[in-house]
Amino acid sequence: MRAIIIEDEPHARAELKRLLQQMPLEVSVVAEIESVSEAVQLLSAPLDYDFLFLDIQLSDGLSFDIFNKVSLDKPVIFTTAYNEYAIKAFELNSIDYLLKPIEPEHLEKALLKLKRLHPNKQAPSYTGEQLRALLGLSPKESKSRFLIKIGDQFKHIPTEEIAYFYAERNTIYLVTKTNLKYIVDYRLDELEEKLDPKYFFRITRSFIVHLQAITKVHKYFNSRLLIEVQPAPEEQLLVSRIKVDAFLSWMDQ
């Protein structure tokens, strides 16, 4: 069987390939893709492959966007960190998944299920909206405020008062537009899911910014963007080349 891996984490791709080498079913990786834009470009051309390993969240957006731009008729095994209700949807609708970190026995089970359900290696084509419904990812209400503990007291901070979130070592900080800083008990991955994507964007792995906190956007060398925000953080904020299109589209909503 010939597989394409669509995954933006180099370590995750390497680990998946390592595990595939240990499987009783022979699987060869014919292509590795890191982003939605790269996937659309590659999959639009004739390509000899049997199925996809597809991460849900890629560096420049959700992988559902691929299905809106390219007609695919190949089976998909999702790799995901989504919670249990989405996983149940995978099972009920005969779409396989691998929950990160991938366990060898789960990978083998998924491959065997793929071979059993799709002996001709064909699968129905899905639109992005169909996949969202299939995974239980229908639009949900975003957080409107955060509860902060200060000593033995609590206060709430509305999201419209937040300038950005950032990670420093193993701690996540919330910074308000008035430059007040608080520790929050969330990972940045969790915040991405809970915040309204109309107003918040993850510029780097360690920084999520509110639209209204951005004061200037500059072109930077190597096709990147330099972002200025207020209050000014200590680190320089650069949007990577692979995220530039997604960032500019977000700014232009």
Secondary structure, DSSP 8 states (H G I E B T S, - for coil): -EEEEE-S-HHHHHHHHHHHHT-SS--EEEEEE-SHHHHHHHHTS----SEEEEESEETTEETHHHHHHS---S-EEEEE---HHHHHHHHHTT-EEEESS--HHHHHHHHHHHHHH-TTS------HHHHHHHTT--------EEEEEETTEEEEEEGGGEEEEEEETTEEEEEETT--EEEES--HHHHHHHS-TTTEEEEETTEEEEGGGEEEEEEETTTEEEEEESS--SS-EEE-GGGHHHHHHHHT-
